[in-house]
Amino acid sequence: MFQPFSLNIRGEYRSYSRPLVMGIVNVTPDSFFDGSRAMDENAIAERVLRQVADGADIIDVGAYSSRPGAADVSPEEEVARLRVGMDVLRSVAPEVLVSVDTFRACVARKAIEELGADIVNDISGGDLDRDMFKAVADMHSPYILMHMRGTPSTMQTMTDYNDVCADVIANMSRKLRELRLLGVSDVIVDPGFGFSKTTEQNFEIMRNLDCFNALGCPVLVGVSRKSMITRTFNITPAEALAPTVALNTIALTRGAAILRVHDVKEAAYAVKLYEMSTL
């Protein structure tokens, strides 16, 4: 069941009484779903405006693809891509909340302090840059703590768990203690569907998603068009909208506070129907 939550956004206390929808905008040429890519200013503006009109509460901007096999990108190139994306985004949608999808502390600092992002979304949960927790603490920004092992290129070789749910929760609990000691109070947890987990492990986490509420943080679910869907039905990401909506709806019934999606309108429909049925 959904639990109301709050975030401190640049000193403004915001309370949320329903699940939120986070739309994905990738300013990359190689993200796994090509429908999320927007490289030039017109494409970025069009995607952002459409997502806001469709009901996005947050826009998640990424400039480094975490798809296995994607090309490495330097911090300088990542910042350059983000600068283009953020300049366009803030010009067409100045009020929407923006999270920056990066595992690098230096990029997070640039995005929050210079480019106008509000939230740091770190796929590595601080593992790929040990300066990330301090950076988030210094900036007083909300932080999305995701679970992953290894790197995007090695993560799928690191799927050996005693109990995937218990192990992920234990890992996140330890990191939450680190963050709290540094003074980071606004943390969102993301179990990391598709990251260093097999298809069956992904579904095991979904079956037990409500257990993650024990961490005392809002839970973000990102399953949109991922391999746990495409492998189950032997379909492509382009064909995976309907099962994505179904899985997002299941996640809502198990306590998801934020849905990270490629298709905002359909997720917003799911949230509205969940509200009408339960809240």
Long-range contacts (C-beta under 8 A, 24 or more apart in sequence): 1-210, 1-253, 1-255, 1-278, 2-252, 2-255, 2-256, 2-257, 2-274, 2-278, 2-279, 3-213, 3-218, 3-255, 3-257, 5-217, 5-218, 5-257, 7-119, 7-142, 7-186, 8-140, 8-142, 8-185, 8-186, 9-97, 9-118, 9-119, 9-142, 10-118, 11-140, 16-257, 17-279, 18-271, 18-275, 18-279, 19-252, 19-256, 19-257, 19-258, 19-259, 19-271, 19-274, 20-57, 20-58, 20-257, 20-258, 20-259, 20-271, 21-55, 21-56, 21-57, 21-58, 21-258, 21-259, 21-261, 21-264, 21-267, 21-268, 21-271, 22-56, 22-57, 22-58, 22-59, 22-60, 22-99, 22-220, 22-258, 22-259, 22-260, 22-261, 23-51, 23-54, 23-56, 23-58, 23-59, 23-60, 23-261, 23-262, 23-264, 24-60, 24-62, 24-224, 24-260, 24-261, 24-262, 25-51, 25-59, 25-60, 25-61, 25-62, 25-85, 25-89, 26-61, 26-62, 26-63, 26-65, 27-61, 27-62, 27-63, 27-81, 27-82, 27-84, 27-85, 28-62, 28-63, 28-64, 28-65, 28-70, 28-73, 28-81, 30-65, 30-67, 30-70, 30-71, 31-62, 31-65, 31-67, 31-70, 32-65, 32-67, 32-225, 32-237, 33-224, 33-225, 33-237, 33-238, 33-262, 34-238, 35-238, 35-262, 36-262, 38-85, 41-84, 41-88, 44-84, 44-85, 44-88, 44-89, 45-88, 45-91, 45-92, 48-88, 48-89, 48-92, 48-93, 48-96, 49-92, 49-93, 50-264, 51-264, 52-93, 52-96, 54-264, 54-265, 54-268, 55-264, 55-265, 55-267, 55-268, 55-271, 56-96, 56-264, 56-268, 57-96, 57-97, 58-96, 58-97, 58-98, 58-99, 58-119, 58-258, 59-89, 59-93, 59-96, 59-97, 59-98, 59-99, 60-98, 60-99, 60-100, 60-101, 60-121, 60-260, 61-85, 61-86, 61-89, 61-98, 61-99, 61-100, 61-101, 61-117, 62-100, 62-101, 62-102, 63-101, 63-102, 63-107, 64-101, 64-102, 64-103, 64-104, 65-152, 66-123, 66-152, 66-195, 67-152, 68-152, 68-153, 68-155, 68-156, 69-153, 70-152, 75-104, 75-106, 75-107, 78-102, 78-104, 78-107, 79-107, 79-110, 79-111, 82-107, 82-110, 82-111, 82-115, 83-115, 86-111, 86-115, 86-116, 86-117, 87-115, 89-116, 90-115, 90-116, 99-144, 103-128, 103-129, 103-132, 104-128, 104-129, 104-132, 105-129, 105-131, 105-132, 105-134, 105-135, 106-131, 106-135, 108-132, 108-135, 108-136, 108-139, 108-141, 109-135, 109-138, 109-139, 112-139, 112-141, 113-139, 118-142, 119-143, 119-144, 119-188, 120-144, 121-146, 121-190, 122-146, 123-148, 123-152, 123-192, 123-195, 124-148, 124-151, 125-171, 125-172, 125-175, 125-192, 126-175, 126-178, 133-175, 133-178, 133-179, 133-182, 133-184, 134-182, 136-179, 136-182, 136-184, 137-179, 137-182, 137-183, 137-184, 141-186, 142-186, 142-187, 142-188, 143-179, 143-184, 143-186, 143-187, 143-188, 144-187, 144-188, 144-189, 144-190, 144-220, 145-172, 145-175, 145-176, 145-179, 145-187, 145-188, 145-189, 145-190, 145-217, 146-189, 146-190, 146-191, 146-192, 146-195, 146-220, 147-171, 147-172, 147-190, 147-191, 147-192, 147-195, 147-196, 148-192, 148-195, 148-196, 149-195, 149-196, 150-196, 155-195, 155-196, 156-196, 158-196, 159-196, 159-197, 159-198, 159-201, 161-201, 164-197, 164-201, 164-204, 164-205, 165-204, 165-205, 165-208, 165-211, 168-192, 168-205, 169-211, 169-212, 169-214, 169-215, 172-212, 172-215, 173-215, 176-215, 176-217, 187-217, 188-217, 188-218, 188-219, 188-220, 188-257, 188-258, 189-215, 189-217, 189-218, 189-219, 189-220, 190-219, 190-220, 190-221, 190-222, 190-260, 191-219, 191-221, 193-221, 193-222, 193-223, 193-226, 193-228, 194-222, 194-223, 194-226, 194-227, 194-228, 199-227, 199-228, 199-231, 199-232, 202-226, 202-228, 203-228, 206-247, 206-250, 206-251, 206-254, 209-251, 209-254, 209-255, 209-256, 210-254, 210-255, 212-255, 213-255, 218-257, 218-258, 219-255, 219-256, 219-257, 219-258, 220-256, 220-257, 220-258, 220-259, 220-260, 221-248, 221-251, 221-256, 221-258, 221-259, 221-260, 222-259, 222-260, 222-261, 223-247, 223-248, 223-251, 224-248, 224-259, 224-260, 224-261, 224-262, 224-263, 225-262, 241-266, 245-269, 245-270, 249-273, 249-274, 253-278
